[in-house]
Amino acid sequence: MVRSAERKEHPISMRMPEADIAMIDRAAGLRGRSRTDFVRDAAVRAAEDVLLENRLIRMSPTGFDEFMAVLSGAAAPVPEMVELARRPAPWEPGAAKKR
């Protein structure tokens, strides 16, 4: 008896306005991807974001107190970030000369 292979992919069908499809196709083309790949990637990333936003973090009362102490403490400056913040923005007059 021949067994059929278990299907690992499931189709999803949706109706969308033509303008949305055109925008998706344009963006997918700019990325060099198919519409299916582009939409699948965007949907999976959006789903991951939602799941991460709603993830429950558990910790002991002592761990929570330590966590809050770290958050309440003074931040240490990061020299690279300080230097970057002091640079003139590329659109500011003379910015290219100051580098």
C-alpha positions as CSV (number, residue, x, y, z in Angstrom):
1,M,0.0,0.0,0.0
2,V,1.4,3.4,-1.0
3,R,1.2,6.1,1.7
4,S,0.9,9.7,0.6
5,A,3.5,12.1,2.0
6,E,2.3,14.3,4.9
7,R,1.7,17.8,3.6
8,K,3.8,20.4,5.5
9,E,2.5,23.5,3.9
10,H,-1.1,24.8,4.1
11,P,-2.6,27.3,1.6
12,I,-4.0,30.7,2.8
13,S,-6.3,32.6,0.6
14,M,-7.5,36.2,1.1
15,R,-9.2,38.8,-0.9
16,M,-7.5,42.2,-1.2
17,P,-8.1,45.4,-3.0
18,E,-6.2,45.8,-6.3
19,A,-4.3,48.8,-4.9
20,D,-2.9,46.7,-2.0
21,I,-1.8,43.9,-4.4
22,A,-0.1,46.5,-6.6
23,M,1.8,47.9,-3.6
24,I,2.8,44.4,-2.4
25,D,4.0,43.5,-5.9
26,R,6.0,46.7,-6.2
27,A,7.7,46.2,-2.8
28,A,8.3,42.5,-3.5
29,G,9.9,43.4,-6.8
30,L,12.2,45.9,-5.1
31,R,13.3,43.1,-2.8
32,G,13.7,40.6,-5.6
33,R,11.1,38.3,-4.1
34,S,7.8,36.8,-5.2
35,R,4.5,38.1,-3.8
36,T,4.1,34.8,-1.8
37,D,7.5,35.0,-0.2
38,F,7.1,38.7,0.6
39,V,3.7,38.3,2.1
40,R,4.7,35.2,4.1
41,D,7.7,36.9,5.5
42,A,5.8,40.0,6.5
43,A,3.0,38.0,8.1
44,V,5.4,35.8,10.1
45,R,7.4,38.9,11.3
46,A,4.1,40.6,12.4
47,A,3.0,37.4,14.2
48,E,6.4,37.2,16.0
49,D,6.1,40.8,17.1
50,V,2.7,40.3,18.5
51,L,3.8,37.1,20.3
52,L,6.9,38.8,21.8
53,E,4.9,41.8,22.9
54,N,2.5,39.6,24.9
55,R,5.1,37.2,26.4
56,L,4.8,36.7,30.1
57,I,8.0,37.1,32.0
58,R,8.1,35.5,35.4
59,M,10.6,36.3,38.2
60,S,10.9,36.0,41.9
61,P,10.2,39.0,44.1
62,T,14.0,39.3,44.8
63,G,14.7,39.1,41.0
64,F,12.1,41.8,40.4
65,D,13.6,44.1,43.0
66,E,17.0,43.7,41.4
67,F,15.6,44.3,38.0
68,M,13.9,47.5,39.1
69,A,17.1,48.6,40.8
70,V,19.1,48.3,37.6
71,L,16.4,50.2,35.7
72,S,16.4,52.9,38.3
73,G,20.1,53.3,38.3
74,A,22.1,55.8,36.4
75,A,23.0,55.0,32.8
76,A,26.6,54.8,31.8
77,P,27.5,56.8,28.7
78,V,28.6,54.8,25.6
79,P,31.5,56.8,24.1
80,E,30.6,55.8,20.5
81,M,27.0,57.0,21.0
82,V,28.2,60.3,22.6
83,E,30.5,60.9,19.6
84,L,27.7,60.0,17.1
85,A,25.3,62.4,18.9
86,R,27.8,65.2,18.6
87,R,28.2,64.8,14.8
88,P,26.3,67.2,12.7
89,A,23.5,65.7,10.7
90,P,24.3,65.0,7.0
91,W,21.7,67.6,5.9
92,E,23.2,70.4,8.1
93,P,25.2,73.0,6.2
94,G,28.9,72.2,6.2
95,A,28.4,68.7,7.7
96,A,30.6,67.0,5.2
97,K,33.5,69.4,5.9
98,K,33.3,68.8,9.7
99,R,34.0,65.1,9.5
